[in-house]
């Protein structure tokens, strides 16, 4: 089979690869694997949302919608965003998509071409770099360093900007590090975008999953609403990853382009899921709030446990549901240790290098699993690591 050359530039997500390998080990070797690799809440979708979807199916919401989405759903998204972020958008600035990836994909494809540059976080969500490569633009990684709690350094960002910079991708709380940008940093980033004339996409899929700090969106500084695109969705905060419903809030000119992209790629998001989204966003939030409270307990538990593992050190994140421990004192490289943990200890985690070259020396654990299972994983690490420490990698 002969594929187009562009296919060689398309990456993947290691979480799904590790999940498949872990399931194979469970199936073929009978190994009990503790799954800490996948970025998906282990909770059920709240009952009120599921009931709304069933009711929508029973009332005939099984046909195409307009490519931008059902108007009432777009209005609910605008109302929701104003409630939680204090920023008003018109429903005509909202585009509903089958997952928020399509917002990111469309934006990169629309704005960046050969010779253009897109700045993105490293370590960061691997699909950012994959799509930048795929469209033929130039990747410009901004390192996230532990000394800054894995937030991007605004001064370093400024040095990376050139006349060819078309787009900056930010993600806060961030996957994989769970870092959260401060309001002061966000304002400085926005000013750089104005001064150098580039667009910002803010990936806010984890914005509701916060613990010790208030979330701030960079959209609050975009008073003319001509420079920021917000990407968000139902997957994380409502435990709805498989429902595939995301959206973007954006300048109307960009919205027209995203609608055109959607028309060519997916036609529209699923109609009965769009109707259920109204209940998710404007109905009872009890299910989401209970889940977030449980995530906070798990965060405290896993951070405390990992910091007792020889060779590991882990800072306490302020949002999302990942921890990003430093493993440099073990002497192992990230991919090597992640592989050993999976095959020998029955712990599925991700190598830091799955998220970019600056992820070397780190692992990502998702605490979307029970405290009981997290405790088992920590016990296995605590027992195994003292005999596994190597000389530090130079």
N, C-alpha and C positions, 0 to 999 in steps of 0.2 A: 504494500500500500504506500503510495506517495502522498505525503502531506505538504501543505503550504509551509514555507520556511518560518512564517510567523508562529507556528505551533511550537517550535523549539524554544520560543521566548516565554511561553506560558508556564507559570509555576503551579504549585499546589499548596494544600494545607496539610502539614505533618500530623495534625491532630487526628485526621481521618485515617491516615496511613497507620499510625500507632494503634488506633482503635481496632483496625482490621487485624493487625498482627497479634494484639492482645487476645482478641476473640479466637484467633486461630490456635494460640497456645492453650487457651482454656478448653477448646474443643478437641484438639489432637493429643495434648499431653496432660490434660486434667489439672493444670496449674490454676490455683486461685489467684486471679489478678485483681488488684485494687485499682480501679479506674480513676486516675487523677489527671487525665490528659485532655478530656474533651471540654470545650467551653460552652456547656449547655446545662442550665439548671436541672436538677434531678427531681423537681417538684412537678405535680400535676397542674395543668392549666386550671385556673379558678373556675368553679362550677358555673358561676353566672355568665362567664364568657362562652363556655361550651354550650350552655343552654341557649344563648343568643344565636349561636351559629346553627344549631339544630332547628330553632324556630325560623331562622332565615331560609334554610333549605326547604322547610315545610311550606313556606310562603312564596316559594318560587324564585328566590334569589340565586339562580343557577345559570344565568345568562351573562353575556358580555356586559361590561360597564364601559363608560367612556375611557379612553386611554389614561387620562389624568386621574381617574378614580371617581367613585360615587361622590356627588357634591356633599351630601350629609356627612360622609366620612372625612372628607377634606375639611369641612367646617369643624368637626369634632377634634381633628388634629390641631387646627389653629387654636381652638379654645383650650385644649390641653396644654399646648406650649405656652400660651399666655398665662395659664394658671401656675405652671411650675417654673417658668423662666422669666415671666414678666415681659415678654416680647410679643407684640401683636403682628400677626401675618394675616393677609387676606386669603380665603380659601383658594383663590386663583393662583396663589404662590405655592400651593401644596401639590405635589405629585405623589400618588400612591403606587407602590411597586411590589412585586413578589420578593420581598426581602430588601434590605437597605443596600446590599452590594450593587444593585443596578443603579442607584444614585451615584455611587463612587465610579462605577464603570462608565456610565454615560458622561459624567463630568470630565473624566480624564480623556475619553475619546473625543469629546467636543472641543476641549480647550488646548490639548497638547498634541503636537506632531513632531516630525523629525526636526531636530535642532532645538526644540523647546525643552525646558527643564521643569521637573516636578520635585519639590522637596517633601520628604516624608520621614517619619520617625524610624530609628533603628536602635534597639530592637523594636519591631512593630508588627502589626497584622500583616502576614506574608502576602496577602492578595494585593496590597497596595503596590508593592514592587513588581509583582507579576503583571498587573494590568499596565503599569507604566512601560515596562519592557514590551508588552504585547502591542501597544499602540505606536511604538517606535520612538517615543520620547526618551529623554535622558534622566535616569534616576539620580537624585542627589540626597543621600541619607544625612539626616541630622542625628548625631549620636545622643543617646540618653544615658547619662552616667550616674552611678550610684552616689557620688558626692553631692549631686543635686537632687537626690531622691528620685532619680530617673525622669525628671522633668527636663524638657529641652532648655538649653541655655540661649536666651534671647540674643546675647552678644555674638555667640557662635552662629546663630541663625542669620544674623545680619551679614556676616562675612560670606555666607553661602549664596546670598542673593546676587543675581546678575541680571543684565537686561533681557536674558532669555528665560527668566523665571516666570512661569505662567500660573502655577498653582502650588499651594501649600496644603498638605494634609495634616490635621491634628486629631488626636484621639484622647479624650480625657473624660472619665478615668480610662487609662490606657491598657490595651491588650498588647503585650503580656505582663507589663510591670505593675499595673494598677496605679500608676502615678496620676496625680491630679494637678493640673496647672492652676496657679493662683490667679486671682482676678487682676493683680498688677501685671503679671506676665501676659495674660490675655490682651490687656489693653495695649501693651507694648508691641505685641505681635500684630495686632490690628493696625496700629500706626505704621508699622513697616509695610504692610500690604498696601496701605493708602499711598505711602511715599514712593513705593516701587511698582505700583499698579499691577498687582496680581490678585487672584481669587483665593479664598480660604475655604476648604471644606472641613467642617468640624464633625467628626464622627462621635455622636452622643448616645450610642446604643447602651452604655452603662451609666448614663447620667443620673438615673433614679437610685442606683445601687451605691449609696454613700453612707459612711459611718460616722466619722468624727468631724466632718467639715461640711460646709454648705457648697453645693455645686453652683458654678457660675459658667454661663455660656458666653462665648465671644460674640454671639449674635447681638447682645445688648449694646455693643459699641457701634454696630452697623446701622446707624439711625436712618440712612438713606436706603438701606436694604439693596445695595448694589454690589456687594463685595463678598458676602458670606453665604455659603450653602450649608444647611444643617441636614445631616443624615441621621435617621433614627428608625426605630421599629418596635414591634411587640415582642421579639424573640426572648430577650433576657429578663426584663422586669416582670413579664407575665407568664414566663415559662412556656413560650409558644414558638420555639425554634422551628418545629415542623410545619407550622401554619403558613410560614413564608409571607409575612406582611411587613413591609417597611415603607418609608416615605422620605421625602425631602422637602424642606422649606427653603425658598430661594428667590432671587430676583425673577421677575416675570419673563424677562428675555431668556434667561437660562431655563426657566420652566418650560417654555415653548420648545426648546431643543431637547429636553429630557422627554417630553411627551412624544416628540417625533422619534426619538430612539426607542421608547417603549413600544410605539406602534409597530416598529420594524422588528422588535425582538420578542416581546411577550404578548402583545396586544393590550393586556390589562391584568391587574391583579384579580384574584378570585373574588367573585361578588359576595358570596355569603360570608367569607372571612372579613371582607371590608365592613359588612354590616355588624359582625361580631366585634370589630374593632371599636365601634362606637360605644358599646357596653364596656369594653376593656378600659377605654380612656376616660369615660364620663360616669361609669357606674361605680359600684363599691370597689375600693382599693384594699380591702382587708386581706385578700390573698397575697397581693404584692407586698404589703407591709409586713405580714408574718414571714414571708420568704426572706426579705431583707434582714429582719431581726435574727433569723436563724443563720443567715450568712455571716452576720457580725459575730455570733458565738463561734462559728466554725473558724473564722479568721483568727480570732484570739487564740483558739485552741491550736491551730496548725502552726502559727508563728511561734508560740511558746514551745511547741514540741520540736520544730525544726531547729530552733536555736540551741537545743540540747543535743543535736546530732553532731558528732565530731567532724570537723572540717566544713560544716555548714554555718552560714550566718544569714539572717533574713530580717529585713526591715518590715514594719507593720504598715500595710497599705491603707489608704483612706477610702478606696472605692473598688468596684468590680468584684470578682470572686477568684482572683489569682494571687499566688505568692510567687516571688521571683528570687529564690535564695542564691547567694554567692557560694560557689563550690570550689573556688580557686585553691583553698587550703587543703583540699583532698588530694591535689596533684593530678586529678583526672580532667580530661577534656570533656566538654559538655555532652557531645554525642556519644562518646565512649561510655560515660557513666549512665546516661539514660538507657542505653542498650543493655548494659549489665543489670541495671535495676529491673528492667522488664523481664529478661530471660532468667535471671538468677534469683531475684528477690520477689518477683511477681508484683512489681509496682510500675504502673504505666504513667509516665510523666513525659514532658517534652524537653528536648535539648534547647538550650538558649539560642543556638545557631539556626534553629528552624525559623527564627524571627529576625535574622540578619547577622552580619559578621560581628556586630558589637554585642551580640548575645553570648559570645564565648565566655565561659566561666560562670554561667548561670543555668538554672533549670526553671521550667514553669510547672507549677502544680495548680490544678484547678480544684478548689474545695467545694465543687458541686457533687459532693458525696456525703454520706452520713459521718457524724463524729466518730461512731464506732469503727467504720472502715478507715477513716483518716488516722485514728489511733493505731490500728493494725499496721498501717504503712510506716508510721513513725517508729513503732516498736521494731519493725524489721530493719529500718535504717540504723537505729541506735545500736542494734545488736551487731550489724554487719560492718559498719564503717570503721571502727577502730582497727580492724585487721586489713582494711583496704586502702588506708592512707598511703599515698606515694609522695615522692619528692615533688615539690611544686613545679608546674610547667613553666619554663622560662619564657 
